[in-house]
């Protein structure tokens, strides 16, 4: 199991999932895209470590795992949260995947509250099972965007499903109660297209948001500040149980 953390880096709830997988007999690999670049957080900016950079990291990690004789290289899944959920989702996007690794693929993708407001112009994904878990009240990475994106993916043959948990916010699987992150962006009203080169485009100029200035300019037209994030005990339990069953079905011979 390859795990990918969010914009705040590795948190306790992420590590709890990884411990759960190990207790099931599934080996885990915690991707360190931030630490390896001397970055601690990308909240409020997504330039110093981008989704594309992390997808590349994920496939290089997959190459390492496939070369390890202890690992069944055909049964390596990926899971991630928020920014890491985007990495989990877009590691299955064929234009990006094929540019990085035509031969290696992840066996399954479990994305927690990913940024679906970035929608590919060519929604062509691998045939691996994909599932999104997201909160109805998420105003950091809005559930509505994922509900729009999933049918587009299904129309091109993707094996994708989504679970929207009612009445909960971003990071619903944390132990801590909800709070507001004043420095974070609220992307509820944002929708951006991504071209086949993996570049996220500014809506009104149709040019890539490849610099902090361009990103801030584009976000100034749609994004607010101060999203809410934090846990809900009932939904947290449900999410852990879903992850246990989903990955058991995908990775373990007996499905247990």
N, C-alpha and C positions, 0 to 999 in steps of 0.2 A: 504494500500500500504506500503510494507516494502522497504525502500531505503537503499542502501549500497554504501558508498563513495569509492573513489579510493585511491591510495598510498599516496596522499598528504592530505588525510582527506577531510572533508566536505568543499565544495566550494560554491560560490554564485550561480553558475548555477545549482548545485544539488538542492539547496534549492528552486530555482525558479520552478523546476519541482514539488517539493513537494507542493508548494503553488498552483500551477495549479491544481494538483489533489484535494486538499482541496476545491478549488473553484468549482470543479465538484461534490462535495458531497462525495468524497472518503477520508476516514480517513487515516492519514499517521503515520508511525513509522520510525524514523531515527536511524538506527543501529549505535552503538557507540563502535565498536570493538577496535578502537585505544585508545580513551579516557579512557575506562575502564581498559586498560593495561598500561596507562601512556606512550603511544607511540604517536608521532606527525606525523611521516612519515615513510614509508618503501621504498621510492625511493632509488634505488641502492642496496637494499637487500629485500628479501621477507621471512625472517626467524622469525623476532620478532613477526609478526602477519601473519599467513599463510592463504591461501585460505580455507584449511580444517577447521582451527579454526573459521573462519568467517562463513562458512556454518553451523557449529555447533551453533554459536551464532544466526544465522538466524532462525534455527529451534526452538531454545529455545524461541526466540521472537515470532515465530508463535504459539507456545504452549500458551504463555501469551495472545496473541490476541484471540485465540480460546476460552479461558476461560472468556473473557470479554463479558458480555451480550449485549453490544452495537455493537459488531462486528459479522458479518456473517462469521464464521470460514471457510466456504467452498469457500468464495470469497475473499481470501487474495492473492494478487500478489506480485511479487518481481521484483525490478529494481535496476540496479547498473551501475557504470561507471568504466572502466579500471579494476583495481583489483576487484572492486565491480561488474563489469560486469562478471568477472570470477566466483565470488560467485553466481551471478544470474544464469549463465549458468550451473555450476556444482552442484547447489542445486537441479537440475533436474536429475542428474546422479544417476541412481538406486543403484549401489554398495555403494556409500557414503550415499545417502538418507536413504536407508533401514537399514544401520548400525546405523543411528541416530534416525530415526523416520519412522516406517513402516506405521503408521496410518494417519499421517498428511502430506498434500502436498500443494504446492502453486498452485493457479489457473492459473497463467500465469507468464511468465518470459520475461522481456524486457532487453536485455543486450547491453549496449553501449560500443563499442570498447573493447571487452573482450580478454584475452590472449589465443587465440585458438592454439598457438604453443605448448601447452601442450595437447596432444591428448590421450584419454583413450584407452587402449588395448581392452576393452570391451565397445563399444559405445552404451550402453543401458540406455535410458533416460525414464522419465515418459511420459505419453501421454498428458501432459499439453501443450498448445501453447507456443512456444519459438520464439522470433525474435531477430536478431542481427542487430544493426546499427553500421556501421564502415566506416572510410574514406579510399578512394583509396590510398592516399599517407601516410598512417599511418606507421611510421617506429619505433614505440614503441611496439605496439601490431599489427602485420601486418595483413592486410585484406586477403592476399593470404592464410594464415593459416586457417582463418575462411571459406574461399571458398573451401578449401580442406576438412575441417571437416564436413561441413553441409551435403554433399552427403553421407558421412559415417553414419551420424545420421539418415538421411532419409531412408537409406537402412535397418535400424533396426526398422523402424516404428515411428520415432520421428516426431512430428508436428512442424517442424522448418523451418523458412525462414530467409533470409538475405537481407539487403539493403546496398549496397556499394555506398556511396556518392562520385561522381567524384571530383578529384582535391582538396581534403581537407585532413587535418592532424588529428592526435590524438586530442581528446578534441575539436572537431569542433564546439561543442555547447557552448563553453565559449564565453563571451563577448569580452575578450581581444584578440588581434591579435596574430598570431603564433610567438613563440620564441623557442629557443633551451634550453633544460635542460641538462647542462653539466654533472650532476651526474647520470642521468637516463640511463638505458640500452636500446639499440636498438636491438630488437629481430628478425629483418627481416630474418636472416639466421638461426634461431634456430627452431628446432623441437624436442620435448621430448615426450616420452611415459609415461603414468601413469598406474600403475598396479591396480588390483582390490582392493587393500588396500588403494588406494589414494596416493601412494608414487610416486613422480616424479623421473624418473630414468636417471642417467647419460648415455649418448649414448654409450660410449666406454667401460665402466666397468659394466653397467647394475646394478648399486647399487643406493639406494635412495639418493637424495640430501637433507639430513636432517640436515646438519651443514653449517654454513657460508663458511667454507673452501671448502666443496664439491660443494656448489653452485657456488662459484667463479671459481673453477677449471673447472667445466662443461661449464660455460658461457664464459670462456676464449677462448674456441674453436669456438664459433659461434657469440657471442654478441659484438656489438660495443657500443660506448657511444655517448651521445648527440642527443637524439631523439628530433624531433620537435613536439610541441603541441600548440594548440590555435585555436581560433574561426574563423568561416566564417559566416557572417550575413545571407546569403541566406540559407545555410545548417542548421544553428542553428534554423531558423524559421521552416524549413521543419521537423526537428527532434522533436521539441516541438509539432507540429501539428500531426505528426505520433504517438507520445506517447499519446496525448490526445485521438485520435481516437482508437488506439489499446486498451488502458485500458478502455475506455468507452465501447467498444464492449465486453470486457472480464468480466468487473466487474459490470456494471450498467444494471439493468433490461431492460431499454429501448434502451441501446446502445448509449445513448447520453452523 
